Amino acid sequence: MARTINIAIAGLGTVGAETYRIITEESDFLKARSSANFNVVAVSAKSKDKKRDVDLTGVEWIADCRDIADIDNIDVVIELVGGSEGVAKELVEKAITNGKSVITANKALVATHGNNIGELVAKHDVMFGYEAAVAGGIPIIKTIREGLASNRLGKIYGILNGTCNYILSVMRETGQNLRIFWLMPSDWVTQRLTLHLM
């Protein structure tokens, strides 16, 4: 029998709403890949009344995202609030302290507080997934952690940005130049990148 993993998502902007959509609409695919059922049981964002392109029917709305960390049946908190301080930091620290695993795409939080969060994770024996916050989601953290575990890395130099990589790939595949991207709506790359990664 497949294990059920209860998830709460804090932040329902472009990335948060798409994360919610993928988890809820692609559940069979996710289960086939992981042998687990993923169940979004709670969400939080600045405004409950904002129009979103996802159906939140049946999902508990939490007014203050920090309160997600206190919900007993939550296994994983996905933090997509953003920012290195304030509610994002408080939510992540509180969730880890309460024994919940955390996934984030929050570059500022990882860059500013990554070491302290790492210590909390070790102390409370939970998982902290931050691959989406580093190098545009390129699986570099897993490679470093697993493939280069016996080496000591001090620094990595280069442009590690998923949007740049995606744009360069599209330019190569279509023969278009950079000008085409200037003419696109501001969220065009984000929408295409999301579809491309599925």
N, CA and C of each residue as an Amber inpcrd file, in Angstrom:
protein
   594
   0.8410000  -1.1860000   0.0000000   0.0000000   0.0000000   0.0000000
   0.8830000   1.2450000   0.0000000   0.5300000   2.2120000  -0.8320000
   1.3180000   3.4340000  -0.9590000   1.1560000   4.3160000   0.2730000
   2.2540000   4.8910000   0.6910000   2.2500000   5.8230000   1.8180000
   1.6220000   7.1420000   1.3660000   0.8800000   7.7980000   2.2420000
   0.3180000   9.1100000   1.9500000   1.1660000  10.1700000   2.6200000
   1.5610000  11.1680000   1.8430000   2.3470000  12.2850000   2.3540000
   1.4690000  13.5270000   2.2920000   1.1400000  14.0760000   3.4560000
   0.3120000  15.2740000   3.5350000   1.1860000  16.5150000   3.4210000
   0.7640000  17.4160000   2.5530000   1.5610000  18.5880000   2.1980000
   0.7820000  19.8560000   2.4900000   1.5130000  20.8870000   2.9240000
   0.9630000  22.2410000   3.0190000   1.8290000  23.1370000   2.1490000
   1.1960000  24.0290000   1.4070000   1.9140000  24.9660000   0.5410000
   1.6980000  26.3720000   1.0630000   2.7940000  27.0620000   1.3640000
   2.7400000  28.4630000   1.7930000   3.2360000  29.3200000   0.6390000
   2.3540000  30.1300000   0.0980000   2.6800000  30.9650000  -1.0520000
   2.0290000  30.4020000  -2.2950000   1.0820000  31.1340000  -2.8630000
   0.3530000  30.6570000  -4.0410000   0.4980000  31.6170000  -5.2130000
   1.7090000  32.1310000  -5.3970000   1.9990000  32.9270000  -6.5850000
   2.1250000  31.9950000  -7.7820000   2.8520000  32.4040000  -8.7960000
   3.0170000  31.5910000 -10.0020000   3.5640000  30.2090000  -9.6750000
   4.6450000  30.1540000  -8.9130000   5.2810000  28.8700000  -8.5910000
   4.4130000  28.0530000  -7.6410000   3.8670000  28.6900000  -6.6130000
   3.0480000  27.9710000  -5.6450000   1.7840000  27.3950000  -6.2590000
   1.0990000  28.1930000  -7.0840000  -0.1260000  27.7120000  -7.7300000
   0.1830000  26.5680000  -8.6900000   1.2800000  26.6760000  -9.4220000
   1.6490000  25.6020000 -10.3500000   2.0730000  24.3450000  -9.5970000
   2.7510000  24.5180000  -8.4800000   3.1150000  23.3720000  -7.6420000
   1.8530000  22.6720000  -7.1550000   0.8980000  23.4520000  -6.6790000
  -0.3820000  22.8930000  -6.2290000  -1.0670000  22.1430000  -7.3700000
  -1.1100000  22.7800000  -8.5410000  -1.7710000  22.1570000  -9.6910000
  -1.1150000  20.8250000 -10.0530000   0.2000000  20.8000000 -10.1080000
   0.8980000  19.5640000 -10.4770000   0.6260000  18.4650000  -9.4540000
   0.7130000  18.8060000  -8.1740000   0.4880000  17.7920000  -7.1380000
  -0.9330000  17.2450000  -7.2040000  -1.9090000  18.1080000  -7.4490000
  -3.3020000  17.6540000  -7.4470000  -3.7270000  17.0290000  -8.7730000
  -3.2690000  17.5690000  -9.8890000  -3.7240000  17.0760000 -11.1930000
  -2.8480000  15.9570000 -11.7590000  -1.6330000  15.8650000 -11.3150000
  -0.7120000  14.8410000 -11.8320000  -0.4360000  13.7730000 -10.7710000
  -1.4130000  13.5180000  -9.9200000  -1.2020000  12.6070000  -8.7910000
  -0.8630000  11.1850000  -9.2310000  -1.4800000  10.6930000 -10.3050000
  -1.1730000   9.3370000 -10.7770000   0.2740000   9.2330000 -11.2490000
   0.7280000  10.2380000 -11.9800000   2.1150000  10.2650000 -12.4530000
   3.0830000  10.3010000 -11.2710000   2.8030000  11.1630000 -10.3030000
   3.6730000  11.2770000  -9.1280000   3.6970000   9.9750000  -8.3310000
   2.5450000   9.3400000  -8.2000000   2.4840000   8.0740000  -7.4630000
   3.2840000   6.9910000  -8.1840000   3.1840000   6.9460000  -9.5020000
   3.9350000   5.9490000 -10.2730000   5.4400000   6.1480000 -10.1330000
   5.8690000   7.4030000 -10.0310000   7.3000000   7.7060000  -9.9180000
   7.8390000   7.5130000  -8.5120000   6.9730000   7.5970000  -7.5010000
   7.4740000   7.6190000  -6.1240000   6.8710000   6.5570000  -5.2050000
   5.8490000   5.8770000  -5.6430000   5.1210000   4.9120000  -4.8080000
   4.5200000   5.5710000  -3.5690000   4.1320000   6.8240000  -3.6960000
   3.4980000   7.5430000  -2.5840000   2.3290000   8.3640000  -3.1110000
   1.3420000   8.5600000  -2.2520000   0.2320000   9.4640000  -2.5520000
   0.5650000  10.8190000  -1.9520000   0.4840000  11.8610000  -2.7590000
   0.7360000  13.2160000  -2.2760000  -0.5980000  13.9230000  -2.1510000
  -0.8640000  14.4640000  -0.9680000  -2.1530000  15.0450000  -0.6510000
  -1.9510000  16.4490000  -0.0890000  -2.3760000  17.4670000  -0.8400000
  -2.2880000  18.8390000  -0.3330000  -3.4780000  19.0550000   0.5890000
  -3.1920000  19.2670000   1.8720000  -4.2670000  19.4090000   2.8560000
  -4.4520000  20.8450000   3.3350000  -3.4440000  21.7040000   3.1090000
  -3.5560000  23.0920000   3.5620000  -2.7350000  23.9990000   2.6600000
  -3.2240000  25.2270000   2.4980000  -2.5120000  26.2490000   1.7300000
  -2.6020000  27.5750000   2.4680000  -1.6940000  28.4640000   2.1100000
  -1.6970000  29.7960000   2.6990000  -1.0810000  30.7730000   1.7060000
  -1.5780000  31.9910000   1.7190000  -1.0260000  33.0650000   0.8900000
  -1.4800000  34.3910000   1.4910000  -0.9710000  35.4780000   0.9410000
  -1.3180000  36.8020000   1.4770000  -2.8160000  37.0650000   1.4160000
  -3.4350000  36.7060000   0.2860000  -4.8470000  37.0200000   0.1000000
  -5.6390000  35.7820000  -0.3040000  -6.6490000  35.4860000   0.4650000
  -7.5320000  34.3670000   0.1380000  -8.4260000  34.7170000  -1.0510000
  -8.7140000  35.9990000  -1.2240000  -9.6660000  36.4360000  -2.2380000
  -9.0700000  36.5960000  -3.6340000  -7.7710000  36.5310000  -3.7590000
  -7.1250000  36.7060000  -5.0620000  -7.5600000  35.5980000  -6.0170000
  -7.8470000  35.9690000  -7.2610000  -8.2240000  34.9790000  -8.2680000
  -6.9920000  34.1640000  -8.6510000  -7.1570000  32.8530000  -8.6150000
  -6.0710000  31.9400000  -8.9830000  -6.6130000  30.9300000  -9.9880000
  -5.7490000  30.4000000 -10.8040000  -6.1620000  29.4300000 -11.8150000
  -6.1170000  27.9950000 -11.3010000  -6.3090000  27.8170000 -10.0090000
  -6.3500000  26.4760000  -9.4210000  -7.5860000  26.3670000  -8.5350000
  -8.1110000  25.1670000  -8.4340000  -9.2950000  24.9130000  -7.6170000
  -8.8540000  24.4900000  -6.2190000  -9.1240000  25.3320000  -5.2400000
  -8.7160000  25.0710000  -3.8610000  -9.8420000  24.4620000  -3.0190000
 -10.8990000  24.0080000  -3.6730000 -12.0250000  23.4030000  -2.9690000
 -11.5540000  22.2130000  -2.1380000 -11.9690000  22.1880000  -0.8850000
 -11.6450000  21.0660000  -0.0100000 -10.2900000  21.1500000   0.6610000
  -9.5440000  22.2070000   0.3800000  -8.2230000  22.3800000   0.9900000
  -8.3430000  23.4410000   2.0780000  -7.7930000  23.1500000   3.2400000
  -7.8760000  24.0930000   4.3560000  -7.0510000  25.3420000   4.0630000
  -7.6680000  26.5030000   4.2490000  -6.9710000  27.7810000   4.0780000
  -6.4440000  28.2210000   5.4370000  -5.1570000  28.5110000   5.5150000
  -4.5310000  28.9670000   6.7500000  -4.1850000  30.4440000   6.5720000
  -4.7810000  31.3070000   7.3860000  -4.5960000  32.7510000   7.2330000
  -3.1470000  33.1760000   7.4630000  -2.5120000  32.6490000   8.4780000
  -1.1140000  32.9750000   8.7820000  -0.2740000  31.7420000   8.4740000
   0.5740000  31.8420000   7.4680000   1.3120000  30.6520000   7.0170000
   2.1700000  30.0310000   8.1120000   2.5610000  30.8010000   9.0970000
   3.3650000  30.2370000  10.1910000   2.5980000  29.1780000  10.9760000
   1.2750000  29.2710000  10.9540000   0.4420000  28.3000000  11.6700000
   0.4530000  26.9180000  11.0170000   0.8760000  26.8500000   9.7660000
   0.9830000  25.5550000   9.0830000   1.8790000  24.6090000   9.8710000
   2.9230000  25.1520000  10.4570000   3.8980000  24.3300000  11.1890000
   3.2840000  23.6280000  12.3950000   2.1320000  24.0990000  12.8680000
   1.4860000  23.5040000  14.0430000   0.4440000  22.4410000  13.6970000
   0.1570000  22.2470000  12.4270000  -0.8600000  21.2690000  12.0300000
  -0.2500000  19.8710000  12.1200000  -0.8480000  19.0370000  12.9610000
  -0.2780000  17.7180000  13.2640000  -0.1210000  16.8050000  12.0590000
  -1.1060000  16.7890000  11.1590000  -1.0570000  15.7980000  10.0800000
  -0.2540000  16.2390000   8.8490000   0.4560000  17.3460000   8.9340000
   1.3070000  17.7990000   7.8240000   2.6590000  17.1050000   7.9230000
   3.0780000  16.4730000   6.8200000   4.3880000  15.8250000   6.7570000
   5.4370000  16.7340000   6.1260000   5.0160000  17.4720000   5.0850000
   5.9440000  18.3050000   4.3190000   5.3470000  19.6940000   4.1400000
   6.1640000  20.7070000   4.4030000   5.7840000  22.1000000   4.1640000
   6.5590000  22.5840000   2.9460000   5.8400000  23.1060000   1.9600000
   6.4860000  23.7050000   0.7920000   6.4060000  25.2120000   0.9740000
   7.5590000  25.8350000   1.1990000   7.6260000  27.2790000   1.4550000
   7.9510000  27.9960000   0.1570000   7.0030000  28.8110000  -0.3180000
   7.1740000  29.5920000  -1.5390000   6.7700000  31.0410000  -1.3060000
   6.9350000  31.4840000  -0.0700000   6.5790000  32.8460000   0.3180000
   7.6240000  33.8270000  -0.1980000   8.8900000  33.4650000  -0.0430000
   9.9880000  34.3250000  -0.4870000  10.4850000  35.2260000   0.6220000
  11.6870000  35.7410000   0.4230000  12.3150000  36.6320000   1.3950000
  13.1810000  35.8780000   2.3790000  14.2170000  36.5570000   2.8320000
  15.1580000  35.8920000   3.7410000  14.7690000  36.0250000   5.2090000
  13.8720000  36.9230000   5.5130000  13.4730000  37.1620000   6.9070000
  11.9590000  37.0230000   7.0240000  11.4350000  37.3600000   8.1700000
   9.9900000  37.4060000   8.3640000   9.3230000  36.0530000   8.3280000
   8.1270000  36.0260000   7.7230000   7.2950000  34.8310000   7.8060000
   7.9350000  33.6070000   7.1550000   8.6610000  33.7800000   6.0700000
   9.2890000  32.6260000   5.4130000  10.2790000  31.9480000   6.3510000
  11.1520000  32.7290000   6.9490000  12.1560000  32.1890000   7.8740000
  11.4760000  31.5710000   9.0970000  10.5020000  32.2850000   9.6530000
   9.8010000  31.7840000  10.8370000   9.0750000  30.4760000  10.5420000
   8.4100000  30.3980000   9.3910000   7.7000000  29.1750000   9.0140000
   8.6680000  28.0030000   8.8770000   9.7640000  28.2060000   8.1600000
  10.7240000  27.1200000   7.9270000  11.3100000  26.6300000   9.2450000
  11.7500000  27.5460000  10.0870000  12.3520000  27.1520000  11.3690000
  11.3420000  26.4380000  12.2720000  10.1200000  26.9600000  12.3200000
   9.0860000  26.3640000  13.1690000   8.6830000  24.9820000  12.6490000
   8.5510000  24.8450000  11.3330000   8.1790000  23.5510000  10.7560000
   9.2450000  22.5000000  11.0500000  10.5080000  22.8540000  10.8610000
  11.6030000  21.9100000  11.1270000  11.6300000  21.5350000  12.6000000
  11.5010000  22.5310000  13.4660000  11.4960000  22.2810000  14.9120000
  10.3460000  21.3610000  15.3090000   9.2270000  21.4510000  14.5940000
   8.0660000  20.6000000  14.8690000   8.1280000  19.2590000  14.1320000
   9.2810000  18.9440000  13.5530000   9.4730000  17.6310000  12.9410000
   8.9420000  17.4640000  11.5390000   8.7250000  18.5690000  10.8340000
   8.2160000  18.4950000   9.4710000   9.3480000  18.7390000   8.4740000
   9.3370000  18.0050000   7.3790000  10.2910000  18.2610000   6.3130000
   9.8470000  19.5020000   5.5550000  10.8070000  20.1920000   4.9540000
  10.5250000  21.4490000   4.2610000  11.1590000  21.4140000   2.8800000
  10.4270000  21.9420000   1.9050000  10.9460000  22.1490000   0.5550000
  10.7850000  23.6290000   0.2550000  11.8110000  24.2410000  -0.3370000
  11.7370000  25.6590000  -0.6600000  12.4190000  25.9620000  -1.9830000
  11.9630000  27.0200000  -2.6240000  12.6300000  27.5670000  -3.8010000
  13.1510000  28.9610000  -3.4670000  13.2830000  29.2440000  -2.1820000
  13.6120000  30.5740000  -1.6780000  15.1300000  30.7870000  -1.6270000
  15.6560000  31.3770000  -2.7000000  17.1040000  31.6150000  -2.7940000
  17.6200000  32.4840000  -1.6550000  16.8980000  33.5450000  -1.3500000
  17.3470000  34.4850000  -0.3150000  17.4420000  33.7960000   1.0430000
  16.4680000  32.9890000   1.3670000  16.4580000  32.2770000   2.6440000
  17.6270000  31.2990000   2.7390000  17.8430000  30.5220000   1.6920000
  18.9250000  29.5340000   1.6920000  20.2800000  30.2280000   1.7630000
  20.4460000  31.3040000   1.0000000  21.7310000  32.0130000   0.9970000
  22.0290000  32.6570000   2.3460000  21.0180000  33.2150000   2.9790000
  21.2140000  33.9450000   4.2310000  21.2540000  33.0340000   5.4530000
  20.4000000  32.0240000   5.4740000  20.2450000  31.2110000   6.6870000
  20.4790000  29.7180000   6.4670000  21.0510000  29.3500000   5.3440000
  21.2390000  27.9360000   5.0220000  21.9910000  27.1470000   6.0760000
  23.0690000  27.7130000   6.6200000  23.8420000  26.9970000   7.6420000
  23.0220000  26.7490000   8.9020000  22.3210000  27.7830000   9.3710000
  21.4900000  27.6250000  10.5730000  20.3530000  26.6310000  10.3410000
  19.7490000  26.7000000   9.1610000  18.6740000  25.7600000   8.8390000
  19.2330000  24.3400000   8.7910000  20.4220000  24.1840000   8.2140000
  21.0610000  22.8710000   8.1620000  21.2780000  22.2790000   9.5420000
  21.6710000  23.1140000  10.4920000  21.8540000  22.6430000  11.8730000
  20.5270000  22.2030000  12.4820000  19.4630000  22.9760000  12.2240000
  18.1300000  22.5960000  12.7200000  17.6700000  21.2730000  12.1120000
  17.9070000  21.1140000  10.8210000  17.5210000  19.8880000  10.1190000
  18.2140000  18.6780000  10.7400000  19.5150000  18.8020000  11.0030000
  20.2720000  17.6990000  11.6120000  19.7570000  17.3980000  13.0190000
  19.4560000  18.4390000  13.7640000  18.9860000  18.2700000  15.1450000
  17.6270000  17.5690000  15.1980000  16.7500000  17.8840000  14.2510000
  15.3820000  17.3570000  14.2920000  15.1580000  16.2020000  13.3110000
  16.2100000  15.7910000  12.6160000  16.1750000  14.6230000  11.7310000
  15.0320000  14.6880000  10.7130000  14.9680000  15.7990000   9.9890000
  13.9890000  15.9550000   8.9150000  14.7360000  16.2530000   7.6170000
  14.0070000  16.3520000   6.5360000  14.5840000  16.6430000   5.2360000
  14.3700000  18.1200000   4.8980000  15.3720000  18.7290000   4.2880000
  15.2530000  20.1070000   3.8040000  15.6270000  20.1070000   2.3310000
  14.6210000  20.2200000   1.4730000  14.8540000  20.2320000   0.0310000
  14.9570000  21.6580000  -0.4660000  16.1240000  22.0130000  -0.9750000
  16.3230000  23.3760000  -1.4620000  16.9040000  23.3990000  -2.8670000
  16.8610000  22.2860000  -3.5530000  17.4230000  22.1970000  -4.9020000
  16.7900000  23.2190000  -5.8450000  15.4990000  23.5000000  -5.6780000
  14.8190000  24.4660000  -6.5410000  15.3010000  25.8940000  -6.3060000
  15.9830000  26.1340000  -5.1930000  16.4960000  27.4720000  -4.8880000
  17.9120000  27.6750000  -5.4130000  18.5120000  26.6270000  -5.9290000
  19.9110000  26.6910000  -6.3470000  20.0190000  26.2990000  -7.8120000
  20.6730000  27.1240000  -8.6020000  20.9710000  26.8050000 -10.0000000
  19.7160000  26.5230000 -10.8210000  18.6390000  27.2340000 -10.5250000
  17.4210000  27.1140000 -11.3100000  16.8350000  25.7170000 -11.3540000
  17.0290000  24.9480000 -10.2930000  16.4710000  23.6080000 -10.2340000
  17.3120000  22.5440000 -10.9220000  18.4760000  22.9210000 -11.4250000
  19.3840000  21.9250000 -12.0010000  19.8060000  21.0120000 -10.8550000
  19.7860000  19.7060000 -11.0360000  20.0650000  18.8080000  -9.9030000
  21.5310000  18.7890000  -9.4730000  22.0540000  19.9540000  -9.1740000
  23.4660000  20.0640000  -8.8030000  23.7090000  19.6960000  -7.3410000
  22.7650000  19.9930000  -6.4650000  22.9400000  19.6870000  -5.0460000
  23.0350000  18.1780000  -4.8490000  22.1370000  17.4440000  -5.4850000
  22.1770000  15.9790000  -5.3760000  23.5030000  15.4420000  -5.9090000
  23.9610000  15.9800000  -7.0140000  25.2360000  15.5430000  -7.5940000
  26.3850000  15.8050000  -6.6380000  26.4200000  16.9800000  -6.0580000
  27.4900000  17.3200000  -5.1140000  27.3900000  16.4490000  -3.8650000
  26.1880000  16.3240000  -3.3210000  25.9950000  15.5760000  -2.0800000
  26.3160000  14.0920000  -2.2480000  25.8790000  13.5070000  -3.3580000
  26.0410000  12.0650000  -3.5340000  27.2610000  11.6890000  -4.3650000
  27.5130000  12.4200000  -5.4400000  28.5940000  12.0500000  -6.3430000
  29.9590000  12.5670000  -5.9460000  29.9780000  13.6420000  -5.1910000
  31.2520000  14.2430000  -4.7970000  31.4170000  14.2680000  -3.2830000
  30.7820000  13.3400000  -2.6010000  30.7720000  13.3390000  -1.1360000
  32.1640000  13.2510000  -0.5310000  33.0880000  12.5900000  -1.1970000
  34.4330000  12.4350000  -0.6260000  35.3310000  13.6310000  -0.9150000
  34.8610000  14.5680000  -1.7220000  35.6370000  15.7690000  -2.0400000
  35.1850000  16.9370000  -1.1820000  36.0740000  17.8610000  -0.9790000
  35.7180000  19.0700000  -0.2340000  35.6630000  20.2330000  -1.2220000
  34.4610000  20.7520000  -1.4300000  34.2770000  21.8690000  -2.3490000
  34.1910000  23.1580000  -1.5560000  34.9760000  24.1320000  -1.9500000
  34.9350000  25.4290000  -1.2970000  34.0600000  26.4100000  -2.0420000
  34.1360000  26.3840000  -3.3730000  33.3740000  27.3160000  -4.1990000
  33.0670000  26.6770000  -5.5430000  31.9980000  27.1500000  -6.1350000
  31.6550000  26.7780000  -7.5020000  31.4320000  28.0820000  -8.2520000
  32.0730000  28.2330000  -9.3860000  31.9350000  29.4400000 -10.1880000
  31.1760000  29.1250000 -11.4740000  30.3440000  30.0460000 -11.9130000
  29.6380000  29.8850000 -13.1740000  28.2720000  30.5260000 -13.1060000
  27.6040000  30.5280000 -14.2170000  26.2330000  31.0250000 -14.2730000
  25.3310000  29.8140000 -14.1140000  24.6580000  29.7510000 -12.9960000
  23.8030000  28.6090000 -12.6810000  22.3750000  29.1090000 -12.5210000
  21.7600000  29.4260000 -13.6350000  20.4450000  30.0290000 -13.6160000
  19.5550000  29.2920000 -14.6040000  18.4980000  28.6940000 -14.1210000
  17.6320000  27.8950000 -14.9690000  16.9630000  28.6800000 -16.0760000
  16.5750000  29.9320000 -15.8150000  15.9280000  30.7320000 -16.8470000
  16.8890000  31.0030000 -17.9890000  18.1250000  31.3750000 -17.6660000
  19.1320000  31.6000000 -18.7150000  19.3500000  30.3290000 -19.5230000
  19.4790000  29.2090000 -18.8320000  19.6850000  27.9380000 -19.5310000
  18.5110000  27.6240000 -20.4510000  17.2980000  27.8730000 -19.9680000
  16.1150000  27.6010000 -20.7780000  16.0880000  28.5020000 -22.0100000
  16.3280000  29.7850000 -21.8290000  16.3210000  30.7270000 -22.9530000
  17.3730000  30.3390000 -23.9850000  18.5810000  30.0230000 -23.5400000
  19.6340000  29.6140000 -24.4700000  19.2520000  28.3340000 -25.2100000
  18.6090000  27.4030000 -24.5190000  18.1660000  26.1600000 -25.1710000
  17.1200000  26.4420000 -26.2440000  16.1450000  27.3040000 -25.9330000
  15.1090000  27.6520000 -26.9130000  15.7330000  28.3580000 -28.1080000
  16.6750000  29.2680000 -27.8520000  17.3510000  29.9630000 -28.9530000
  18.0690000  28.9610000 -29.8560000  18.7380000  27.9910000 -29.2570000
  19.4700000  26.9880000 -30.0370000  18.4980000  26.1170000 -30.8350000
  17.4150000  25.6820000 -30.1950000  16.4760000  24.7640000 -30.8420000
  15.6460000  25.4300000 -31.9320000  15.3160000  26.7100000 -31.7730000
  14.4280000  27.3820000 -32.7270000  15.1580000  28.2850000 -33.7070000
  16.4090000  28.5870000 -33.4210000  17.1500000  29.5090000 -34.2780000
  16.7870000  30.9690000 -34.0390000  15.9410000  31.2370000 -33.0350000
  15.5530000  32.6120000 -32.7020000  16.6870000  33.3170000 -31.9690000
  16.6770000  34.6460000 -32.0460000  17.6640000  35.3830000 -31.2560000
  17.0120000  35.8900000 -29.9750000  17.7990000  36.5370000 -29.1440000
  17.3330000  36.9860000 -27.8330000  16.1780000  37.9760000 -27.9290000
  16.0800000  38.7130000 -29.0160000  15.0350000  39.7270000 -29.1780000
  13.6270000  39.1410000 -28.9970000  13.4250000  37.8920000 -29.4010000
  12.1000000  37.2760000 -29.2820000  11.6080000  37.2710000 -27.8390000
  12.5170000  37.1190000 -26.8870000  12.1240000  37.0650000 -25.4830000
  11.7510000  38.4430000 -24.9420000  12.2970000  39.4970000 -25.5140000
  11.9300000  40.8510000 -25.0910000  10.5000000  41.1690000 -25.4800000
  10.0020000  40.5260000 -26.5210000   8.6620000  40.8050000 -27.0270000
   7.5810000  39.9770000 -26.3400000   7.9730000  39.0220000 -25.5250000
   7.0300000  38.1320000 -24.8520000   6.5110000  38.7630000 -23.5570000
   5.2980000  38.3690000 -23.1280000   4.8090000  38.8320000 -21.8160000
   5.7780000  38.4070000 -20.7160000   5.7690000  39.1260000 -19.6110000
   6.7590000  38.8970000 -18.5520000   6.7180000  37.4900000 -17.9730000
   5.5630000  36.8320000 -17.9760000   5.4970000  35.4870000 -17.3960000
   5.6210000  34.3790000 -18.4440000   5.9240000  34.7330000 -19.6880000
   6.0110000  33.7450000 -20.7620000   7.0600000  32.6830000 -20.4760000
   8.2510000  33.0980000 -20.0850000   9.3250000  32.1340000 -19.8240000
   8.9510000  31.2250000 -18.6670000   8.3900000  31.7860000 -17.5990000
   8.0040000  30.9810000 -16.4380000   6.9860000  29.9170000 -16.8350000
   5.9910000  30.3010000 -17.6280000   4.9720000  29.3390000 -18.0520000
   5.5790000  28.2440000 -18.9140000   6.4190000  28.6180000 -19.8750000
   7.0360000  27.6240000 -20.7620000   8.0150000  26.7360000 -20.0020000
   8.7560000  27.3270000 -19.0640000   9.7240000  26.5550000 -18.2800000
   8.9990000  25.5020000 -17.4540000   7.8670000  25.8770000 -16.8660000
   7.0870000  24.9280000 -16.0730000   6.6140000  23.7710000 -16.9420000
   6.0820000  24.0750000 -18.1230000   5.6100000  23.0240000 -19.0200000
   6.7670000  22.1600000 -19.5040000   7.9060000  22.7880000 -19.7640000
   9.0870000  22.0830000 -20.2640000   9.6210000  21.0870000 -19.2380000
   9.5000000  21.4080000 -17.9520000  10.0370000  20.5560000 -16.9020000
   9.1270000  19.3830000 -16.5650000   7.8680000  19.4240000 -17.0070000
   6.9220000  18.3480000 -16.6570000   7.1650000  17.1000000 -17.4740000
